Amino acid sequence: MPLLEAIKSPTDIKELTPEQLQALAGEIRERIIRVTSENGGHIGPNLGVVELTIALHRIFDTPRDSFVFDVSHQGYIHKLLTGRNDARFDKLRQTSGYCGFFNRDESPHDAFGAGHAGTALSAALGLAAARDLRGGSEHVVALLGDASLTCGITLEALNNISSSTKRLIVVLNDNEWAIDKNVGAIADYLNHLITTSIYNRANQEVEQFLRSVPGGGRLLALSSRVKRDTKDFITPQASLFEKFKLRYIGPVDGHNIEQLCNYLEFCKRSTVPILLHVRTIKGKGCDVALRDPEKFHGSSPFQISTGAPKTAAAITPTWQDVFGKTLVKCAHSDPRILGITAAMPSGTSLSFLKQELPKQYFDVGIAEEHAVVFAAGLAAKGYKPVCAIYSSFLQRAFDMVFHDVCLQNLDVTFCLDRAGLSPNDGATHHGLFDIAYLRCIPRTVIMQPKDEDELADMVHTAIDYNGPAFVRYPRGPACGAPLKDTPALIPIGRAEVLKRGKDVQLWALGSMVADAHILAQRLEKEYPKLTVGIVNARFAKPLDAALLTTQAPHARFIVTLEDHALSGGFGSAIIETLQDAHLPTPVERIGWPDKFIEHGTTQEQLRSAHALSPEAIHSRVSARLATLS
Ligand SMILES: Cc1ncc(C[n+]2csc(CCOP(=O)(O)OP(=O)(O)O)c2C)c(N)n1
C-alpha cells in the first residue's frame, strides 16, 4: 500500500524509517503535481517544502504544537499529513474541496489562518506568549519565506521577540523567490549569509548535539563537506538575527529529511528563540516548475509534460494587461508617471512597464504600506506615481492611504486589481471591500469601468486628476471591447446613461453593467408596460448625484448592482445620496452579503451560491417590483 494512503494523522509519520520518509516525499510530490495540474494552485512553493514539512511533522506534534505558515500557500503537504488526503484534497481550491490556505475552520492542525503575507511571526509570537502565560510546554513554529521576511509586520515582530517569549522556533524557508525574484537588501543579506566565507565556531553546541544523535556523526561530516564547499555556517555574532536576540543556525539543505529532523530536534530543545535557515528549491521535482518558477508559483491547470495551460487562452485580453499596457502608453508621454508594485510585477502586469521603461518602475517587495507612503513622497515632489495593488492587499495600507495620501491631498493613482472575486483563493483574496474602506476617506475618487476601453480611459483620467484616485477592476479576461487609439478623459463624477427608461432605474458599477443589461431585458419581457433605464455609474465616489436625484422622483424604484460587499458599498452610497436629498424612492441593492465568501471553482458557481446569478438577481428584483405595484 502506498505510504501516503496510510498516513491518517501526523503520528503515523513518526513510525516511518528514513527510507520510507524519502519515499513518502516522492508520493507527496506526485500527488501535489497531479492535483495542481488539474485544479491549478501554488505548485512551486509546495514542491519546495515537501521534505521540510515531513521533518516538521516528524519532530513536532500538531495540534498540541502549533505551526504557523506565512501566507500558508505552501501548506498542501501539511494538509496531506494531517488527515486531509481524501476526496476533498482532489478538489483543492474548488467548490467543496479544501481551501488553498491554512484555515482554522478546516482543521485543528491549522493553528492560524493566512493568505496575506507577513503575519506568521506576529501570530506565532502571540501563540507563544499565550502558552507562556498559561505555563504550557508546547512548541510554536513559524515558517517564513525569504520574501515574507521582508514584510514590515515581520520586522515589527522580530523587534518584539525577545520581550515576548523565551521559546519560539522560526524556520526561514529561503528559496530566493517571492512570486518573482525576491528583491531588496534583506534578499541580498540572505544571499550573503549563504555565500560569504565568515566561518564560525561551527556552532559548537549544534555539533555536539549532532554527535550525540544516531546518524548525527555522518550528517556532521556531510555538513562539514558542505561547509567547505559553500562556506556554510555563519558566525552567530555576525548574523542580523542575533541582533534581534534570535539564535541563528544554518543555512541547511532543505531537502535532506534526516538532517532537517536533527536540526529541528536541536531547535526543539532550545531555551532561547531560534531561527533555522533552510535553503530550498522552489518547484523541486517538477521540470516545468523548475524551468519557470514565476509562472509556477501559482499556476492555472497545466499539462504536466509541457507546462502548457489546460484551458484555452481567453480571446479577450485580461483587465490587468489592459491596465499594464495603458500605463506604458501614458508613461511614455510623461516621464513623471511612475509605476509601483509590492512584489507583484506579473500579477499586476506592471511587468510591461518594467520591460519598456525600467527607470519609471519600482518593485518595493511585499510592502504595501511602504509602497503607498513611498508613492506619497514621490507625489510630494511632483511625480505622478501609480500604485498597482490588489484590492485585498491594499486593505493593509488603509492608514497610509488616509494619513499619507488623502490627508495631504497628494496626487497618487491606485489601480486595484482583483476587485471582485478571486474564486479559487477564497476569502483572503476576494476584493470586496475597497469601496467601503475608501469611500469614507475624504478626497477619494473611486471608479470602475464597464469594459476595457473604459478602463484605459479611467487609468488616463486617474493619472490626469490632481489628487488621490482609485480605479478598481476584476481578475481575468475583460469583455472584448475594442480599444480606442488614445484613451479619453472622463469628467470626474459623471455617470453614463446607457438605456433610457423611467419606471425602474438600474444603477450598475463596472462589470455589473453587463448584468444590468440582462436584467433589463428580462424585466421588460416580463412586464411589457415597464420601462427600464440603465446607468453605468462609473464613479462610486463622487456619485453623479445630479443625475440620480433627477431620475429618482420619476422611478418606481432603483436597483443598484455592484461586485462588492453591500455593507458600505456603492448601493449604500446611492441610498445615502437619496436620503440626503429627502427622496423616498425605494432601493434594491444587489451585491455580496455581509459574510466572508468562501473559495469556489468559478465565479459563476460562487455567484449562484450567494443569489447573484442573473436568474437570482431577476427573481429578487421581480419580487420587489411585485410588492411595489
Ligand atoms: C500582503 C500580501 N501581498 C502580496 C501577496 C502575494 N504573494 C503571495 S505569496 C508571495 C511571495 C511569497 O514569497 P515567500 O515568502 O518567499 O514564500 P515562497 O512563495 O517563496 O514560499 C506574494 C508576494 C500576499 N499574499 N500578501
The ligand as a MOL file (V3000), in Angstrom:
LIG
                    3D

  0  0  0     0  0            999 V3000
M  V30 BEGIN CTAB
M  V30 COUNTS 26 27 0 0 0
M  V30 BEGIN ATOM
M  V30 1 C 0.0960 41.3330 1.7440 0
M  V30 2 C 0.3670 40.4360 0.5680 0
M  V30 3 N 0.9400 40.9390 -0.5350 0
M  V30 4 C 1.1840 40.1430 -1.6020 0
M  V30 5 C 0.8530 38.8230 -1.5560 0
M  V30 6 C 1.0470 37.9450 -2.7900 0
M  V30 7 N 2.0240 36.8960 -2.5100 0 CHG=1
M  V30 8 C 1.6590 35.6500 -2.2190 0
M  V30 9 S 2.9410 34.6350 -1.9580 0
M  V30 10 C 4.0370 35.8510 -2.2940 0
M  V30 11 C 5.5020 35.5750 -2.2800 0
M  V30 12 C 5.9160 34.8840 -1.0230 0
M  V30 13 O 7.2680 34.6040 -1.0990 0
M  V30 14 P 7.9800 33.8670 0.0890 0
M  V30 15 O 7.5000 34.4310 1.3890 0
M  V30 16 O 9.4280 33.8810 -0.1440 0
M  V30 17 O 7.3840 32.3990 0.0140 0
M  V30 18 P 7.5510 31.3290 -1.1730 0
M  V30 19 O 6.3950 31.5380 -2.1050 0
M  V30 20 O 8.8520 31.5630 -1.8260 0
M  V30 21 O 7.4390 30.0430 -0.4640 0
M  V30 22 C 3.3870 37.0520 -2.5860 0
M  V30 23 C 4.0430 38.3210 -2.9410 0
M  V30 24 C 0.2380 38.3360 -0.3990 0
M  V30 25 N -0.1580 37.0830 -0.2890 0
M  V30 26 N 0.0150 39.1480 0.6420 0
M  V30 END ATOM
M  V30 BEGIN BOND
M  V30 1 1 1 2
M  V30 2 1 2 3
M  V30 3 2 2 26
M  V30 4 2 3 4
M  V30 5 1 4 5
M  V30 6 1 5 6
M  V30 7 2 5 24
M  V30 8 1 6 7
M  V30 9 2 7 8
M  V30 10 1 7 22
M  V30 11 1 8 9
M  V30 12 1 9 10
M  V30 13 1 10 11
M  V30 14 2 10 22
M  V30 15 1 11 12
M  V30 16 1 12 13
M  V30 17 1 13 14
M  V30 18 2 14 15
M  V30 19 1 14 16
M  V30 20 1 14 17
M  V30 21 1 17 18
M  V30 22 2 18 19
M  V30 23 1 18 20
M  V30 24 1 18 21
M  V30 25 1 22 23
M  V30 26 1 24 25
M  V30 27 1 24 26
M  V30 END BOND
M  V30 END CTAB
M  END
